[in-house]
Amino acid sequence: MSVGDKDNKIAYKLRGIVYFGDVHFTSRIINKKGDVWYHDGMTTKEKCIYEGPFKDIKSIHFAKDRKASILIYSIM
């Protein structure tokens, strides 16, 4: 995603998604290589579960029946 005009454009990259459902938050973390990791503190505890490359994720809108509620971007 880019913001600004053609002379002052700033590029952002999606780095995380927070999901909410059933009064519980979970998340997906996207590293610099584009790998996606899933975290749910109640079920995975301190571990993140590798889901695969971002391009292979079927839907970023939902994760395990929870709906995306926050997108986290970083400047490239």
DRENRO-129170 format. One record per atom (N, C-alpha, C, O): residue number from 1; atom name; x, y, z. Coordinates in steps of 0.05 Angstrom, whole numbers. Atoms other than C-alpha are relative to their C-alpha. Example, Ala and Ser with C-alpha at 12.3 -4.5 7.8 and 13.67 -1.06 7.14 Angstrom:
+-----+------+--------+--------+--------+
: pos : site :      u :      v :      w :
+-----+------+--------+--------+--------+
:   1 :    N :     18 :    -24 :      0 :
:   1 :   CA :    246 :    -90 :    156 :
:   1 :    C :     18 :     24 :      0 :
:   1 :    O :     39 :     24 :     13 :
:   2 :    N :    -16 :    -24 :     -1 :
:   2 :   CA :    273 :    -21 :    143 :
:   2 :    C :    -15 :     22 :     14 :
:   2 :    O :     -5 :     44 :     18 :
+-----+------+--------+--------+--------+
END
This chain:
+-----+------+--------+--------+--------+
: pos : site :      u :      v :      w :
+-----+------+--------+--------+--------+
:   1 :    N :     17 :    -23 :      0 :
:   1 :   CA :      0 :      0 :      0 :
:   1 :    C :     18 :     24 :      0 :
:   1 :    O :     38 :     25 :     14 :
:   2 :    N :    -15 :    -25 :      1 :
:   2 :   CA :     26 :     70 :    -17 :
:   2 :    C :    -18 :     23 :      7 :
:   2 :    O :    -42 :     23 :      0 :
:   3 :    N :     15 :    -24 :     -8 :
:   3 :   CA :      4 :    137 :     11 :
:   3 :    C :     15 :     24 :     -9 :
:   3 :    O :     40 :     25 :     -6 :
:   4 :    N :    -13 :    -25 :      8 :
:   4 :   CA :     19 :    206 :    -16 :
:   4 :    C :     -2 :      4 :    -30 :
:   4 :    O :    -14 :    -12 :    -45 :
:   5 :    N :      1 :     -6 :     29 :
:   5 :   CA :     27 :    239 :    -84 :
:   5 :    C :     25 :    -12 :    -13 :
:   5 :    O :     41 :    -25 :      1 :
:   6 :    N :    -21 :     13 :     15 :
:   6 :   CA :     76 :    217 :   -138 :
:   6 :    C :     28 :      9 :      9 :
:   6 :    O :     47 :     -5 :      5 :
:   7 :    N :    -26 :    -10 :     -9 :
:   7 :   CA :    133 :    261 :   -109 :
:   7 :    C :      6 :     -8 :     29 :
:   7 :    O :     30 :    -10 :     36 :
:   8 :    N :     -4 :      6 :    -28 :
:   8 :   CA :    124 :    242 :    -36 :
:   8 :    C :    -16 :    -25 :      9 :
:   8 :    O :    -32 :    -24 :     27 :
:   9 :    N :     15 :     25 :     -5 :
:   9 :   CA :     99 :    170 :    -36 :
:   9 :    C :     14 :    -16 :     22 :
:   9 :    O :     39 :    -19 :     22 :
:  10 :    N :    -10 :     17 :    -21 :
:  10 :   CA :    108 :    127 :     26 :
:  10 :    C :    -13 :    -28 :     -3 :
:  10 :    O :    -38 :    -30 :     -4 :
:  11 :    N :     10 :     27 :      4 :
:  11 :   CA :    101 :     51 :     18 :
:  11 :    C :     -1 :    -14 :     27 :
:  11 :    O :     16 :    -12 :     44 :
:  12 :    N :      5 :     16 :    -25 :
:  12 :   CA :     73 :      7 :     74 :
:  12 :    C :     -3 :    -29 :     -8 :
:  12 :    O :    -12 :    -35 :    -30 :
:  13 :    N :      2 :     29 :      4 :
:  13 :   CA :     74 :    -68 :     81 :
:  13 :    C :    -17 :    -12 :     23 :
:  13 :    O :    -13 :     -4 :     46 :
:  14 :    N :     16 :     13 :    -20 :
:  14 :   CA :     22 :   -110 :    118 :
:  14 :    C :     18 :    -19 :     17 :
:  14 :    O :     32 :    -36 :      5 :
:  15 :    N :    -17 :     16 :    -18 :
:  15 :   CA :     57 :   -141 :    179 :
:  15 :    C :    -16 :    -17 :     20 :
:  15 :    O :     -5 :    -35 :     32 :
:  16 :    N :     16 :     15 :    -19 :
:  16 :   CA :      0 :   -166 :    223 :
:  16 :    C :    -29 :      5 :     -2 :
:  16 :    O :    -38 :     26 :    -13 :
:  17 :    N :     29 :     -1 :      0 :
:  17 :   CA :    -74 :   -179 :    230 :
:  17 :    C :     -9 :    -10 :     27 :
:  17 :    O :     -1 :    -31 :     36 :
:  18 :    N :     12 :      9 :    -25 :
:  18 :   CA :   -113 :   -182 :    295 :
:  18 :    C :    -29 :     -8 :     -6 :
:  18 :    O :    -43 :      7 :    -20 :
:  19 :    N :     26 :     11 :      5 :
:  19 :   CA :   -176 :   -224 :    294 :
:  19 :    C :    -16 :      0 :     26 :
:  19 :    O :     -4 :     -3 :     48 :
:  20 :    N :     16 :      0 :    -24 :
:  20 :   CA :   -235 :   -221 :    342 :
:  20 :    C :    -25 :    -17 :     -6 :
:  20 :    O :    -37 :    -16 :    -27 :
:  21 :    N :     24 :     16 :      2 :
:  21 :   CA :   -292 :   -270 :    355 :
:  21 :    C :     -3 :    -16 :     26 :
:  21 :    O :     17 :    -24 :     38 :
:  22 :    N :      6 :     15 :    -25 :
:  22 :   CA :   -325 :   -305 :    414 :
:  22 :    C :     15 :     11 :     24 :
:  22 :    O :     28 :     -4 :     39 :
:  23 :    N :    -14 :    -15 :    -21 :
:  23 :   CA :   -297 :   -252 :    462 :
:  23 :    C :     29 :     -8 :      3 :
:  23 :    O :     39 :    -12 :     26 :
:  24 :    N :    -28 :      9 :      0 :
:  24 :   CA :   -226 :   -273 :    443 :
:  24 :    C :     15 :     11 :    -24 :
:  24 :    O :      5 :     11 :    -46 :
:  25 :    N :    -17 :    -10 :     22 :
:  25 :   CA :   -169 :   -243 :    402 :
:  25 :    C :     21 :    -21 :     -8 :
:  25 :    O :     31 :    -35 :      9 :
:  26 :    N :    -22 :     16 :     10 :
:  26 :   CA :   -120 :   -281 :    358 :
:  26 :    C :     15 :     17 :    -20 :
:  26 :    O :      6 :     40 :    -26 :
:  27 :    N :    -14 :    -17 :     19 :
:  27 :   CA :    -69 :   -257 :    308 :
:  27 :    C :     16 :    -17 :    -21 :
:  27 :    O :     21 :    -40 :    -17 :
:  28 :    N :    -19 :     10 :     20 :
:  28 :   CA :    -28 :   -270 :    246 :
:  28 :    C :     22 :     20 :     -3 :
:  28 :    O :     18 :     44 :     -4 :
:  29 :    N :    -24 :    -17 :      3 :
:  29 :   CA :     43 :   -243 :    240 :
:  29 :    C :     12 :     -7 :    -27 :
:  29 :    O :     15 :    -30 :    -34 :
:  30 :    N :    -12 :      3 :     27 :
:  30 :   CA :     75 :   -233 :    171 :
:  30 :    C :     28 :     10 :      2 :
:  30 :    O :     32 :     34 :      6 :
:  31 :    N :    -28 :     -9 :     -2 :
:  31 :   CA :    151 :   -231 :    171 :
:  31 :    C :      9 :     12 :    -27 :
:  31 :    O :     -6 :     13 :    -46 :
:  32 :    N :    -11 :    -13 :     23 :
:  32 :   CA :    196 :   -196 :    121 :
:  32 :    C :      1 :    -17 :    -25 :
:  32 :    O :      0 :     -7 :    -48 :
:  33 :    N :     -1 :     18 :     23 :
:  33 :   CA :    200 :   -258 :     77 :
:  33 :    C :    -28 :     -7 :    -10 :
:  33 :    O :    -30 :    -20 :    -31 :
:  34 :    N :     28 :      6 :      9 :
:  34 :   CA :    124 :   -262 :     72 :
:  34 :    C :    -11 :    -25 :     12 :
:  34 :    O :    -32 :    -34 :      3 :
:  35 :    N :     10 :     23 :    -14 :
:  35 :   CA :    116 :   -321 :    118 :
:  35 :    C :    -21 :      8 :     21 :
:  35 :    O :    -18 :     29 :     34 :
:  36 :    N :     22 :     -7 :    -19 :
:  36 :   CA :     52 :   -322 :    160 :
:  36 :    C :      0 :    -20 :     23 :
:  36 :    O :      2 :    -44 :     19 :
:  37 :    N :      0 :     16 :    -25 :
:  37 :   CA :     49 :   -346 :    232 :
:  37 :    C :    -26 :      7 :     15 :
:  37 :    O :    -33 :     31 :     16 :
:  38 :    N :     26 :     -3 :    -15 :
:  38 :   CA :    -16 :   -356 :    272 :
:  38 :    C :      6 :     -2 :     30 :
:  38 :    O :     21 :    -19 :     39 :
:  39 :    N :     -3 :      2 :    -29 :
:  39 :   CA :    -20 :   -342 :    347 :
:  39 :    C :    -27 :      3 :     14 :
:  39 :    O :    -43 :     20 :      7 :
:  40 :    N :     23 :      0 :    -17 :
:  40 :   CA :    -75 :   -357 :    397 :
:  40 :    C :     10 :     -8 :     27 :
:  40 :    O :     15 :    -31 :     33 :
:  41 :    N :    -12 :      5 :    -26 :
:  41 :   CA :    -51 :   -350 :    468 :
:  41 :    C :    -14 :    -22 :     16 :
:  41 :    O :     -2 :    -35 :     33 :
:  42 :    N :     14 :     21 :    -15 :
:  42 :   CA :   -105 :   -397 :    494 :
:  42 :    C :      6 :    -28 :     -9 :
:  42 :    O :      7 :    -47 :      6 :
:  43 :    N :     -4 :     27 :     10 :
:  43 :   CA :    -90 :   -455 :    448 :
:  43 :    C :     30 :     -5 :     -7 :
:  43 :    O :     40 :    -27 :     -3 :
:  44 :    N :    -28 :      4 :      7 :
:  44 :   CA :    -18 :   -444 :    423 :
:  44 :    C :     19 :      8 :     21 :
:  44 :    O :     43 :      4 :     19 :
:  45 :    N :    -16 :    -10 :    -23 :
:  45 :   CA :      6 :   -413 :    488 :
:  45 :    C :     21 :     20 :    -11 :
:  45 :    O :     14 :     39 :    -25 :
:  46 :    N :    -20 :    -19 :      9 :
:  46 :   CA :     73 :   -379 :    474 :
:  46 :    C :     10 :     -6 :    -28 :
:  46 :    O :     28 :      9 :    -38 :
:  47 :    N :     -9 :      8 :     27 :
:  47 :   CA :     82 :   -413 :    406 :
:  47 :    C :    -17 :     13 :    -22 :
:  47 :    O :    -41 :     17 :    -19 :
:  48 :    N :     13 :     -8 :     24 :
:  48 :   CA :     65 :   -387 :    337 :
:  48 :    C :      0 :    -24 :    -19 :
:  48 :    O :     20 :    -38 :    -21 :
:  49 :    N :      3 :     23 :     19 :
:  49 :   CA :     41 :   -438 :    285 :
:  49 :    C :      5 :     11 :    -28 :
:  49 :    O :     -9 :     29 :    -37 :
:  50 :    N :     -6 :     -8 :     27 :
:  50 :   CA :     70 :   -431 :    215 :
:  50 :    C :    -23 :     -8 :    -18 :
:  50 :    O :    -31 :    -31 :    -18 :
:  51 :    N :     22 :      5 :     18 :
:  51 :   CA :     15 :   -425 :    163 :
:  51 :    C :      8 :     -1 :    -30 :
:  51 :    O :     -6 :    -12 :    -46 :
:  52 :    N :    -10 :      0 :     28 :
:  52 :   CA :     56 :   -415 :     99 :
:  52 :    C :      5 :     27 :    -10 :
:  52 :    O :      2 :     47 :      4 :
:  53 :    N :     -5 :    -26 :     12 :
:  53 :   CA :     72 :   -360 :     51 :
:  53 :    C :    -26 :     16 :     -2 :
:  53 :    O :    -48 :      5 :     -6 :
:  54 :    N :     23 :    -18 :      1 :
:  54 :   CA :     25 :   -300 :     50 :
:  54 :    C :    -17 :     -5 :    -25 :
:  54 :    O :    -41 :     -5 :    -24 :
:  55 :    N :     14 :      3 :     25 :
:  55 :   CA :      8 :   -312 :    -23 :
:  55 :    C :    -18 :    -25 :     -1 :
:  55 :    O :    -37 :    -27 :    -17 :
:  56 :    N :     16 :     25 :     -1 :
:  56 :   CA :    -21 :   -381 :     -5 :
:  56 :    C :    -23 :      1 :     21 :
:  56 :    O :    -38 :    -18 :     22 :
:  57 :    N :     21 :     -2 :    -20 :
:  57 :   CA :    -67 :   -357 :     51 :
:  57 :    C :    -26 :      6 :    -15 :
:  57 :    O :    -28 :     25 :    -30 :
:  58 :    N :     25 :     -1 :     15 :
:  58 :   CA :   -138 :   -367 :     26 :
:  58 :    C :    -16 :     26 :      6 :
:  58 :    O :    -27 :     38 :    -12 :
:  59 :    N :     15 :    -24 :     -8 :
:  59 :   CA :   -170 :   -310 :     65 :
:  59 :    C :     14 :     14 :     24 :
:  59 :    O :     20 :      1 :     44 :
:  60 :    N :    -11 :    -14 :    -22 :
:  60 :   CA :   -140 :   -256 :    108 :
:  60 :    C :    -23 :     12 :     17 :
:  60 :    O :    -18 :     23 :     39 :
:  61 :    N :     23 :    -12 :    -14 :
:  61 :   CA :   -210 :   -234 :    129 :
:  61 :    C :     -9 :    -17 :     24 :
:  61 :    O :    -21 :     -6 :     43 :
:  62 :    N :      8 :     18 :    -22 :
:  62 :   CA :   -221 :   -294 :    175 :
:  62 :    C :     23 :    -19 :      7 :
:  62 :    O :     39 :    -27 :    -10 :
:  63 :    N :    -19 :     20 :     -9 :
:  63 :   CA :   -177 :   -339 :    217 :
:  63 :    C :    -14 :    -16 :     22 :
:  63 :    O :    -21 :     -6 :     43 :
:  64 :    N :     13 :     18 :    -19 :
:  64 :   CA :   -208 :   -399 :    253 :
:  64 :    C :    -26 :     12 :     10 :
:  64 :    O :    -31 :     13 :     35 :
:  65 :    N :     26 :    -11 :     -6 :
:  65 :   CA :   -278 :   -367 :    251 :
:  65 :    C :      0 :     26 :     15 :
:  65 :    O :    -20 :     35 :     25 :
:  66 :    N :     -2 :    -26 :    -11 :
:  66 :   CA :   -253 :   -301 :    278 :
:  66 :    C :      4 :     20 :    -23 :
:  66 :    O :     17 :     14 :    -42 :
:  67 :    N :      0 :    -20 :     21 :
:  67 :   CA :   -261 :   -237 :    237 :
:  67 :    C :     23 :     20 :      4 :
:  67 :    O :     28 :     28 :     27 :
:  68 :    N :    -22 :    -20 :     -2 :
:  68 :   CA :   -203 :   -190 :    221 :
:  68 :    C :    -12 :     27 :     11 :
:  68 :    O :    -32 :     36 :      1 :
:  69 :    N :     10 :    -25 :    -11 :
:  69 :   CA :   -211 :   -127 :    263 :
:  69 :    C :     21 :     22 :      0 :
:  69 :    O :     14 :     46 :      1 :
:  70 :    N :    -21 :    -20 :      1 :
:  70 :   CA :   -143 :    -92 :    261 :
:  70 :    C :     22 :    -10 :    -19 :
:  70 :    O :     30 :    -33 :    -19 :
:  71 :    N :    -23 :      5 :     18 :
:  71 :   CA :    -90 :    -89 :    206 :
:  71 :    C :     23 :     16 :      9 :
:  71 :    O :     20 :     40 :     16 :
:  72 :    N :    -24 :    -14 :     -9 :
:  72 :   CA :    -19 :    -71 :    224 :
:  72 :    C :     20 :      2 :    -23 :
:  72 :    O :     27 :    -18 :    -35 :
:  73 :    N :    -18 :     -6 :     22 :
:  73 :   CA :     27 :    -39 :    173 :
:  73 :    C :     26 :     11 :     10 :
:  73 :    O :     27 :     24 :     32 :
:  74 :    N :    -25 :    -14 :     -7 :
:  74 :   CA :    100 :    -18 :    175 :
:  74 :    C :     10 :     14 :    -26 :
:  74 :    O :      3 :      6 :    -48 :
:  75 :    N :    -12 :    -14 :     23 :
:  75 :   CA :    138 :     30 :    130 :
:  75 :    C :     21 :    -18 :    -12 :
:  75 :    O :     37 :    -30 :      3 :
:  76 :    N :    -20 :     17 :     14 :
:  76 :   CA :    179 :     -7 :     78 :
:  76 :    C :     27 :     13 :      0 :
:  76 :    O :     46 :      2 :    -11 :
+-----+------+--------+--------+--------+
END
